[in-house]
Amino acid sequence: MIIRELTTHLSVADQLTLDDLDRVKEAGFRSVICNRPDEEGEPHAQADAMARKANALGLEFRYLPVNGASISDSDVEQHAMLLSEVPTPVLTYCRSGARCAKLWALSETGKQNANTLVETVDKAGLSIVDIAHRLS
């Protein structure tokens, strides 16, 4: 598990395991959002199992599966709504963390400068240059 901080209230991570949730709780996160579809790629922890474990630990858990290759405006709106509803700090995760970073950056369009968004994600060790044209 690699956690990358984007803001004081939001971090992104690569694919979490059930055991990772204990460390997520210990790290002080209060909410977890999964953006990776259950049926995507190699076997990984399914969202309902993650939700049960997260809830048992006292973490809020939300599942918003998003196709990383075609993030829609609706995906961005739903993600922004979830971020506004759950307690912070929030950890979002997918296969690598990049899709979560893209969702966040797209939800910040109009609130922050496009270059600032790209630089913030870059400093966290990910890249969103492929969606930079959507950030203006």
Rosetta blueprint (number, residue, H / E / L):
1 M L
2 I L
3 I E
4 R E
5 E E
6 L L
7 T L
8 T L
9 H L
10 L E
11 S E
12 V E
13 A E
14 D L
15 Q L
16 L L
17 T L
18 L L
19 D L
20 D H
21 L H
22 D H
23 R H
24 V H
25 K H
26 E H
27 A L
28 G L
29 F L
30 R L
31 S E
32 V E
33 I E
34 C E
35 N L
36 R L
37 P L
38 D L
39 E L
40 E L
41 G L
42 E L
43 P L
44 H L
45 A L
46 Q L
47 A H
48 D H
49 A H
50 M H
51 A H
52 R H
53 K H
54 A H
55 N H
56 A H
57 L L
58 G L
59 L L
60 E E
61 F E
62 R E
63 Y E
64 L L
65 P L
66 V L
67 N L
68 G L
69 A L
70 S L
71 I L
72 S L
73 D H
74 S H
75 D H
76 V H
77 E H
78 Q H
79 H H
80 A H
81 M H
82 L H
83 L H
84 S H
85 E H
86 V L
87 P L
88 T L
89 P L
90 V E
91 L E
92 T E
93 Y E
94 C L
95 R L
96 S L
97 G L
98 A H
99 R H
100 C H
101 A H
102 K H
103 L H
104 W H
105 A H
106 L H
107 S H
108 E L
109 T E
110 G L
111 K L
112 Q E
113 N L
114 A H
115 N H
116 T H
117 L H
118 V H
119 E H
120 T H
121 V H
122 D H
123 K H
124 A L
125 G L
126 L L
127 S L
128 I L
129 V H
130 D H
131 I H
132 A H
133 H H
134 R H
135 L L
136 S L
